[in-house]
Amino acid sequence: MCKELETAFREMFPTAEAPTAFFVTLYEVKSLYGGPEEGGWWYDWYTPIATKQVSSEFEADTIRSQIRTRAAQMQREAAKEWANAMRESCDWAEARGLDPADLPEPDGPDNFKVFTEEFPGQYRTTERPHYS
């Protein structure tokens, strides 16, 4: 059916061309705690932050490289912020005579990834995975 529809489309529009757009998308990746099964498990949640449409793979590769450099800087900053938050949380618990291990399991620091996609948000996470 799909091949027949493509043939009909090309008969109707003989000058039609294959799509040539690429999308370079920056994602925030949160490492989330999935649950205590089997000693605990984590999963990554991908949320698109921004996307740029380009017309060539070369341009996409160039932009992706530039964004990855900046994303690496952002990741280092996010890891420092997360470590500071964990330290403050432990200090808070200890100041009140609580065991920091009794605090809720924290999510990990934010991470950033850059992808070239066929459409914006192609790698967006839409459902929480289930442990099996």
N, C-alpha and C positions, 0 to 999 in steps of 0.2 A: 504494500500500500504506500509506504513512504517513498519508494523509488518511483512509483507511478505518479505520485503527487509532484515529485521533483521534476519528472519529465514533462508533466503538464505545465508546470510553472515556467520551465525553460522554453516550451513551445509558445506560451503566451508572452513571455518577456525574453526574447533571444539575446538581448544585450545584458542580461542580469549577470552580475559578477559575484564571486564568493566574498563573504564579509572580510574586510581587511582591518577592522578595528581591534585594538588591544586595550586592555584596561590594567593599569598598574595600581594596585590597591595596598594600602597600609592597614594592617590589622593589629588590634590589641589582642593579646592572647593571655587570658587569665587561667592560671592553674588552680582548679577548684577541687576541694575534697569531696570525693564521691560517696564515701561511706566506710564504716568500720569492717566490712566483710574482708576476710583473709588478711587481717592486720592493717586494713586501710588501703584505699586506692584513690587515685587522682585522675582528673581528665582535663583537657584543654578546651576552653571556650573562645572561639574566634569571633571577634566583632570588628567589622570594617570601620575604620576611622575616616579615611579619605580615599578617593580614587581619581585617577587622571586618565582620560582617553587619549590614545595616541594612534597613529596610522601605520607604524612600522614596528617590526620586532626589534630592530636595531635601536630605535628610539626608546622602546619599552625597556630594553636591557640597560641602556644608559641611565634612564631615570630610576629604575629599580636599584641600580648600584648606588646612586646618590642617596636614595631614601634609606637603603640598608645601613649606610654609614651613619646617618643621623639617627636611625632607629637604634643602633648599637649604643649611641650616646644616651638616648632616652632610657634604654634598658638598664644601663649602669646607674642612672639617676633613680629609676624606679626600685632597683634592688637595694640601694642605700636607704630610700624612704621606708621600704618594707622592713629592713633590718632595724631601723630606728623605732618603728612602730612596735616591733616585737620586743625590743629592749624596754620601751616605755611600758608595755603591757606586763612584762615580768616584774619591773620595778613597782608598778602599781599593786600587783598581787602581793609581792613580798612586803611592801609597806603596810599591808593590811593583815599580814600573817597568813596569807593564803598560799597554797602550793600552785605555782604557775602551770603545772601539768594538769590542774583541774580546770583551767580555762578552756573555752571551746577551741577546737582544732582550727588554726588559722589557715586561710588560703595562702598560696605562695605569691611571690612578687609578680608583677605584671611583666609580660614579655611582648615583643613586637616582631612581626613578620611581614615581609613584602612579597607579593605574588603578581605574576602577570596572568591575567584572566581573560576568558572569552566574553564574560559579562560581569558587571560590577556585583560584588558580594558573592561570587561563586563559591568561596570557601567559608562563608558565614556558618556558624553553628546555629542550628535551629531547635535542636532537642537535646536534653540532658541524656547522656548514655546511661545504660543500666548495667550493673555488674552481673555477670553470668558465670 
